[in-house]
Every structure is written in C-alpha cells, then in structure tokens.
Amino acid sequence: MRAVRFHSYGSPDVLVVEEAPEPHAGEGSVRITVRATSVNPIDVILRAGHLAQNFPLPLPAIPGRDAVGVVDEVRPGVTDAQVGDVVFGLGGVSDTTAEFAVLSAWSTVPEGWSTAQAAAAGLASATAAAGLEPLGDLNGRTLLIEGASGAVGSAAAAFALAAGATVVGTGRESSHPYLESLGVVPTTYGHGLAGRVAVLAPGGVHAALHAAPSDSLPDLLDIVGDRSRVVTVIDDDGAARLRVAKVNARNDSALLQYAAALGRRGLYTPRVDHEIPLVDAVEAHRLAESGSGKVVITQP
C-alpha cells in the first residue's frame, strides 16, 4: 500500500511517500480504505522524536492518529460496523496516514460533514469529550476554555454549549468572529485574563479547560478557585505541579458517537483550516507545526 513514513526522527523533511506493508483488522477492530487523515500535535511531537527516549516508535513509522474512510475488513467482536460503512475514528498511536488503516474506535460519519471534517473529528472530539467528563454537569454553568478556537477547543465549546453551558473562550483577536459564530463569548490570551473574564462572566466561572499550548494553567486555577474543576489536555508538568487533572483521549467509540450525534443535530462541525494531498505530506506537517490551524491530509 502507499503510505507516508519516516525512517528517522526529525523535521517534516524526513517524511516520504512510499510502499509499506498493509495492516489488517484484528479482533474488535475494522480496517478502512482511508479517504483522509488529520495532523495532530502528537503526530508532530512523535515524528520530531521528542518522546523517543520514553516512547520510541518502531521505525520506519507511519504518522497519524485518526482517519476517515470506508470499512473494508471487519473482524470478530465487531457488531456495529459492516463492509461499506463510511466511518471516522482512531487508530494506534501512529499509523493512519496510509492507503489502509485499522481503527479500534469509530463512528459513522454524519451526512452533514465533509470528508475533511470527518478526518478532523477523531482525536479532537475524543480529547474534548474526555476533557469535559471530569467537570461534571455543565448545564447552567460557565465554562472557560483556553484555546477555544483550535480543533480541540472548538469541539469542547460545541459539546459544552450543547450541554447548556455558557462558554467563554480565549483566542487570537482574528479568531473572535469564528468563536462568536459558535456561540462562544470571546476574549484574548495572556496577561490580565482574570480581569477580562470577570467582566464577561460577572457571575463567576464554574470550570476551565486548558486546550492550548500556553502557560495559563495557574491563571485558570486562580479564576476557578477549585482544582477539581480545572482540566488540561496539554500540560503534563503543570497538571502535576498544580494537582489538577490531565486528561488524554482514549480509543472509545462512545466518545466519537457522541460527537457524531451532535454533528447530526448541527451542533458540532469539526474545524478544518487546510486540506493538503498525501503527496504533500511534508507541507502538511510544516503547516501543522507553524500553528496555522487544523490540517487534513487527503487521499487521491
């Protein structure tokens, strides 16, 4: 099969498109003919080798954590998918940017989503949904999201709004019209956040989700005043230091099915900023590293 691979850690230039062995579905999983994958921060971190000492990948490795495609293999233990279904979901730690990928968590794609949007939904929606779980019932509460305009932050905003929350979200000023279109009350990052939030949410903030690579976790804790209601999906060190929850996505089809259900109701549309063909995977990773938005790699 054709796949993007890297034979050594490094910059995006280590990526090559080449032939690789086909994967096959095991028990409880499905294989898809991939239509598109997304580039997530973890893909960049793994490819660059930043986790190589503690989490080495067998090289050559295929990048990618999520994908969308058509099911072409179903194995024992699977009762909610059949050959021909169009699904989005999660593969292994690094293995989806290829002609075929095996998913261990998936959901059918809502009719209103494009292929690129479905590709962008897997890890972002699973991370957002898992990140909100420790915060409990948000109905009638105010949630502050640091990084609300990103793929994870915008998913979390959609989920919280659907649950009945008021959402205040940080982002660059250029992203504020987008946040307003979601129903989020926008504000900017950085110094003075507590004062800005106090004006926007005079009744106080019940909980906060840290979904941007910023050093604002202490500020979020000060604003909320209760470490049990602050969650980060980014900052392992800060979570340990401040004793707040650090949550990772998990391969759980229920999280993806929840995202899809909101998608069918028009309450969640995954964010996509760039669509790049597979042959230009190097450029896709460069864009992702630059922080210019959510990147999706499309198959021909």
MIDORO-807631 format. One line per field, with one value per residue (C-alpha): chain; y, z, x; residue in three letters. Coordinates in nm, 4 decimals. Each point is the difference from the previous one (the first is absolute). Layout:
! residues N
martor	A,...
v	Y,...
w	Z,...
u	X,...
paza	ALA,...
! end
This chain:
! residues 300
martor	A,A,A,A,A,A,A,A,A,A,A,A,A,A,A,A,A,A,A,A,A,A,A,A,A,A,A,A,A,A,A,A,A,A,A,A,A,A,A,A,A,A,A,A,A,A,A,A,A,A,A,A,A,A,A,A,A,A,A,A,A,A,A,A,A,A,A,A,A,A,A,A,A,A,A,A,A,A,A,A,A,A,A,A,A,A,A,A,A,A,A,A,A,A,A,A,A,A,A,A,A,A,A,A,A,A,A,A,A,A,A,A,A,A,A,A,A,A,A,A,A,A,A,A,A,A,A,A,A,A,A,A,A,A,A,A,A,A,A,A,A,A,A,A,A,A,A,A,A,A,A,A,A,A,A,A,A,A,A,A,A,A,A,A,A,A,A,A,A,A,A,A,A,A,A,A,A,A,A,A,A,A,A,A,A,A,A,A,A,A,A,A,A,A,A,A,A,A,A,A,A,A,A,A,A,A,A,A,A,A,A,A,A,A,A,A,A,A,A,A,A,A,A,A,A,A,A,A,A,A,A,A,A,A,A,A,A,A,A,A,A,A,A,A,A,A,A,A,A,A,A,A,A,A,A,A,A,A,A,A,A,A,A,A,A,A,A,A,A,A,A,A,A,A,A,A,A,A,A,A,A,A,A,A,A,A,A,A,A,A,A,A,A,A,A,A,A,A,A,A
v	0.0000,0.3626,0.1702,0.2965,-0.1205,0.1271,-0.2113,0.2331,0.2698,0.3611,0.2893,-0.0451,-0.0680,-0.3543,-0.0937,-0.2011,-0.1530,-0.3623,-0.3571,-0.1627,-0.3283,-0.0022,-0.0194,-0.2302,0.0237,-0.2040,-0.1043,0.2865,0.2308,0.1028,0.0902,0.2933,0.1144,0.3429,0.3112,0.2545,0.0373,0.2995,0.1284,0.0299,0.1481,-0.3491,-0.0940,0.2879,-0.0793,-0.3685,0.0659,0.2516,-0.2562,0.2040,-0.3120,-0.2435,-0.0617,-0.1019,-0.1070,-0.1171,-0.0903,-0.2992,0.1581,0.0486,0.1391,0.1299,0.3236,0.0582,-0.0707,0.0348,-0.0490,-0.0254,-0.2606,-0.2923,-0.3214,-0.2877,-0.2532,-0.0894,-0.2495,-0.1990,0.2067,0.2797,0.0380,0.3658,0.0193,-0.1828,0.0115,0.3119,0.2230,0.3442,0.0558,0.2297,-0.1024,-0.0732,-0.2333,-0.0780,0.2500,0.0668,-0.1874,0.1563,0.2144,-0.2774,-0.1688,-0.2324,0.0456,-0.2089,0.1735,-0.1207,0.2771,0.1479,0.1475,0.0413,0.3394,0.2473,0.0905,0.3698,-0.0419,0.0125,-0.2604,0.2504,0.0884,-0.3664,-0.0491,0.2911,-0.1281,-0.3146,0.1005,0.3540,-0.1099,-0.2920,0.2328,0.2664,-0.2430,-0.1736,0.3362,0.1149,-0.3196,0.0889,0.3346,-0.1601,0.1539,0.3342,0.0899,0.3583,0.0361,0.2145,-0.1756,0.1745,-0.1621,0.1038,-0.0499,-0.0135,0.0619,-0.3074,-0.3426,-0.1340,0.3271,0.0575,-0.3589,0.0478,0.3273,-0.1695,-0.2844,0.2361,0.2271,-0.3023,-0.0964,0.3386,0.1835,0.3557,-0.0108,0.2690,-0.0815,0.1437,0.0419,0.2450,0.3043,-0.1221,-0.3103,0.1893,0.0108,-0.3781,-0.0449,0.2234,-0.2079,-0.3047,0.1786,0.0569,0.3247,0.0852,0.1567,0.0166,-0.2025,0.1133,0.2495,0.1362,-0.3000,-0.0090,0.3615,-0.0488,-0.3136,0.1716,0.2574,-0.2615,-0.2413,0.2134,-0.3016,-0.1820,-0.2981,-0.3488,-0.1948,0.0372,-0.2111,0.0667,-0.0912,0.2203,-0.0256,0.2945,0.0559,0.1160,-0.3007,0.1862,0.2862,-0.2402,-0.1509,0.3470,0.0941,-0.3171,-0.0345,-0.3762,-0.2402,-0.2727,0.2124,0.0751,-0.2425,0.0176,-0.2074,0.1590,0.0616,-0.3133,0.1869,0.2741,-0.2534,-0.1841,0.3217,0.1505,-0.3323,0.0421,-0.2695,-0.0744,-0.1864,-0.1817,-0.1274,-0.3681,-0.2405,-0.0104,-0.0198,0.1563,0.3302,0.0035,-0.0998,0.2901,0.2400,-0.1468,0.0288,0.3706,0.0288,-0.1457,0.2638,0.2773,0.0737,-0.0994,0.0581,-0.1012,0.2763,-0.0287,0.2731,-0.1732,-0.2992,-0.1361,-0.3019,-0.3033,0.0640,0.3297,-0.1503,0.1938,0.3277,-0.1236,-0.0584,0.3348,0.1744,-0.1914,0.0931,0.3660,0.0211,0.1155,-0.2163,-0.3489,-0.1905,-0.2929,-0.2297,-0.1241,-0.3137,0.0162
w	0.0000,-0.0369,0.3296,0.1508,0.2132,0.1799,0.0423,0.2536,0.2349,-0.1057,-0.1869,-0.2459,-0.2664,0.1364,-0.1342,-0.3212,-0.1991,-0.0767,-0.0044,0.3387,0.1227,0.0291,0.3501,0.0683,0.2528,0.3166,0.2478,0.0909,-0.2721,-0.3585,-0.2927,-0.2227,-0.3414,0.1082,-0.1580,0.2264,0.3238,0.2174,0.1450,0.3784,0.2392,0.1166,-0.3592,-0.0179,0.3416,-0.0813,-0.3451,0.1431,0.2552,0.3077,0.1685,-0.1434,0.3292,0.1921,-0.2870,-0.2968,-0.3205,-0.2100,-0.3100,-0.2760,0.1450,-0.1560,0.1598,0.0863,0.2816,-0.1692,-0.3399,-0.2003,-0.2636,-0.1236,0.2020,-0.2011,0.2763,0.3084,0.2568,0.2844,0.2844,-0.2248,-0.0066,-0.0943,-0.3342,-0.3307,-0.3241,-0.1949,0.3011,-0.0048,0.3436,0.1803,0.2966,0.1788,-0.0929,0.1983,0.1362,-0.3433,-0.3069,-0.2000,-0.2773,-0.2566,-0.2557,0.2693,0.3758,0.2859,0.2419,0.3499,0.0682,-0.2586,-0.0861,-0.3195,-0.1640,0.0261,-0.3384,0.0505,0.0382,-0.2847,-0.0276,0.1355,0.2963,0.0868,-0.0198,0.2391,0.2540,0.1366,0.2493,0.0508,0.1017,0.2124,0.1838,0.0507,0.1220,0.2369,0.1268,0.0930,0.1848,0.3325,0.0062,0.0485,-0.0878,-0.1736,-0.0510,0.1164,0.0823,-0.1534,-0.1529,-0.0933,-0.2855,-0.0594,-0.3738,-0.1022,-0.3697,-0.0514,-0.1074,0.3557,0.1523,-0.2586,0.0446,0.3769,-0.0454,-0.2194,0.2488,0.2986,-0.1764,-0.0924,0.3679,0.0958,0.1059,-0.0646,-0.1547,0.0229,-0.2297,-0.0636,-0.3436,-0.2217,-0.0867,-0.3600,0.1240,0.1940,-0.2828,-0.0312,0.3757,-0.0060,-0.2843,0.2280,0.2812,0.2058,0.1840,-0.1245,0.1770,-0.0556,0.1427,0.2435,0.2800,0.1622,-0.0875,0.3432,-0.0332,-0.3495,0.1013,0.3068,-0.2291,-0.2433,0.2711,0.3015,0.1600,0.0088,-0.1835,0.1116,-0.1910,-0.2453,-0.2761,-0.1043,-0.3702,-0.1338,0.0291,0.2398,0.3537,0.1224,0.2155,0.3273,-0.1162,-0.0736,0.3469,0.1574,-0.2003,0.0862,0.3555,0.0152,-0.1465,-0.0367,-0.2661,-0.2111,-0.2688,-0.2454,-0.3141,-0.0703,0.3035,0.1795,0.2091,0.1010,0.0917,0.2290,0.1571,0.0592,0.0710,-0.2653,-0.2367,-0.3206,-0.2434,-0.3194,-0.2766,0.0160,-0.2713,0.1009,-0.2689,0.2386,-0.0070,-0.3799,-0.0193,0.2303,-0.2311,-0.3030,0.1682,0.0576,-0.3587,-0.1262,0.1999,-0.1468,0.3387,-0.0820,-0.3184,0.0190,-0.0797,-0.3161,-0.1099,-0.2680,-0.2318,-0.1374,-0.2323,0.1201,-0.2393,0.1837,0.3494,0.0732,-0.0586,0.2126,0.2967,-0.0543,0.0129,0.3120,0.1714,-0.0887,0.2009,-0.2997,0.0795,-0.0459,-0.2883,-0.1811,-0.2396,-0.2820,-0.2091,-0.3827
u	0.0000,0.1034,0.0831,0.1764,0.2911,0.3080,0.3138,0.1600,-0.1209,0.0261,-0.1582,-0.2885,0.2622,0.0473,-0.3456,-0.0157,-0.2848,0.0839,-0.1257,-0.0613,-0.1526,-0.3795,-0.1500,-0.2950,-0.2796,0.0312,-0.2661,-0.2307,0.1339,-0.0748,0.2211,-0.0850,0.1043,0.1149,-0.1484,0.1713,0.1937,0.0755,0.3253,-0.0136,0.2574,0.0954,0.0890,0.2465,0.1460,0.0502,0.1484,0.2453,0.1179,-0.0888,-0.1391,0.2539,0.1780,-0.3119,-0.2239,0.2052,-0.1820,0.1029,0.1539,-0.0933,-0.3231,-0.3193,-0.1268,-0.3633,-0.2398,-0.3405,-0.1618,-0.3208,-0.0732,-0.2055,-0.0016,0.1466,0.0824,-0.2037,0.1225,-0.1601,-0.1391,-0.1241,-0.3778,-0.0433,0.1790,-0.0092,0.1928,-0.0949,-0.0716,0.1610,0.1513,0.2415,0.2046,0.3244,0.2820,0.3111,0.2478,0.1489,-0.1272,-0.2850,0.1551,-0.0128,-0.2203,-0.1409,-0.0330,-0.1349,-0.2386,-0.0789,-0.2551,-0.2345,-0.3369,-0.1957,0.0450,-0.2901,-0.1473,0.0714,0.3753,0.2482,0.2734,0.2520,-0.2204,-0.0430,0.3770,0.0487,-0.2495,0.1631,0.2657,-0.1326,-0.3495,0.1223,0.2389,-0.2663,-0.2648,0.2409,0.1252,-0.3490,-0.0940,0.1712,-0.1806,-0.3403,-0.3349,0.0558,-0.3650,-0.0490,0.3701,0.2731,0.2991,0.3245,0.1952,0.3594,0.0532,-0.3651,0.0661,0.2187,-0.1206,-0.0296,-0.1173,-0.2723,-0.1219,-0.0100,-0.1873,-0.2606,-0.0451,-0.0281,-0.2476,-0.2104,0.0035,-0.1454,0.3151,0.1060,0.3468,0.2653,0.2923,0.3432,0.1518,0.1821,-0.2074,-0.0162,-0.1839,-0.2661,-0.2568,0.0345,-0.0473,-0.3062,-0.1437,0.0261,-0.1821,0.3162,0.0686,0.3519,0.2927,0.3748,0.2857,0.2616,0.0560,-0.3138,-0.2162,-0.1660,-0.1132,-0.1371,-0.1863,-0.1457,-0.1613,-0.1313,-0.1207,-0.0979,-0.1664,0.3321,0.1449,-0.0940,0.2665,0.2871,0.1517,0.3589,0.0187,0.2801,0.3807,0.0190,0.1286,-0.3407,-0.0890,0.0774,-0.2238,-0.2851,0.0336,-0.0072,-0.3102,-0.1924,0.1319,-0.0447,0.2592,-0.2637,-0.1703,0.3076,0.1161,0.2886,0.0392,0.3407,0.2207,0.1258,0.2558,-0.2413,-0.2670,0.2408,0.1265,-0.3439,-0.1732,-0.2652,-0.1259,0.1901,-0.2262,0.0928,-0.2235,-0.0816,-0.1043,-0.3643,-0.2667,-0.2526,0.1911,-0.0022,-0.3653,-0.0866,0.1850,-0.1771,-0.3392,0.0576,0.1207,-0.3276,-0.1866,0.2127,0.1566,0.3585,0.1951,0.3681,0.2447,0.2131,0.2410,0.2088,-0.0485,0.3268,0.0401,0.1930,0.2880,0.0592,0.0137,0.3204,-0.1858,-0.2911,0.2300,0.1711,-0.3356,-0.0990,0.3267,-0.0478,-0.3216,-0.2010,-0.3015,-0.1386,0.1577,-0.1598,0.1891,-0.2207,0.0358,-0.0326
paza	MET,ARG,ALA,VAL,ARG,PHE,HIS,SER,TYR,GLY,SER,PRO,ASP,VAL,LEU,VAL,VAL,GLU,GLU,ALA,PRO,GLU,PRO,HIS,ALA,GLY,GLU,GLY,SER,VAL,ARG,ILE,THR,VAL,ARG,ALA,THR,SER,VAL,ASN,PRO,ILE,ASP,VAL,ILE,LEU,ARG,ALA,GLY,HIS,LEU,ALA,GLN,ASN,PHE,PRO,LEU,PRO,LEU,PRO,ALA,ILE,PRO,GLY,ARG,ASP,ALA,VAL,GLY,VAL,VAL,ASP,GLU,VAL,ARG,PRO,GLY,VAL,THR,ASP,ALA,GLN,VAL,GLY,ASP,VAL,VAL,PHE,GLY,LEU,GLY,GLY,VAL,SER,ASP,THR,THR,ALA,GLU,PHE,ALA,VAL,LEU,SER,ALA,TRP,SER,THR,VAL,PRO,GLU,GLY,TRP,SER,THR,ALA,GLN,ALA,ALA,ALA,ALA,GLY,LEU,ALA,SER,ALA,THR,ALA,ALA,ALA,GLY,LEU,GLU,PRO,LEU,GLY,ASP,LEU,ASN,GLY,ARG,THR,LEU,LEU,ILE,GLU,GLY,ALA,SER,GLY,ALA,VAL,GLY,SER,ALA,ALA,ALA,ALA,PHE,ALA,LEU,ALA,ALA,GLY,ALA,THR,VAL,VAL,GLY,THR,GLY,ARG,GLU,SER,SER,HIS,PRO,TYR,LEU,GLU,SER,LEU,GLY,VAL,VAL,PRO,THR,THR,TYR,GLY,HIS,GLY,LEU,ALA,GLY,ARG,VAL,ALA,VAL,LEU,ALA,PRO,GLY,GLY,VAL,HIS,ALA,ALA,LEU,HIS,ALA,ALA,PRO,SER,ASP,SER,LEU,PRO,ASP,LEU,LEU,ASP,ILE,VAL,GLY,ASP,ARG,SER,ARG,VAL,VAL,THR,VAL,ILE,ASP,ASP,ASP,GLY,ALA,ALA,ARG,LEU,ARG,VAL,ALA,LYS,VAL,ASN,ALA,ARG,ASN,ASP,SER,ALA,LEU,LEU,GLN,TYR,ALA,ALA,ALA,LEU,GLY,ARG,ARG,GLY,LEU,TYR,THR,PRO,ARG,VAL,ASP,HIS,GLU,ILE,PRO,LEU,VAL,ASP,ALA,VAL,GLU,ALA,HIS,ARG,LEU,ALA,GLU,SER,GLY,SER,GLY,LYS,VAL,VAL,ILE,THR,GLN,PRO
! end
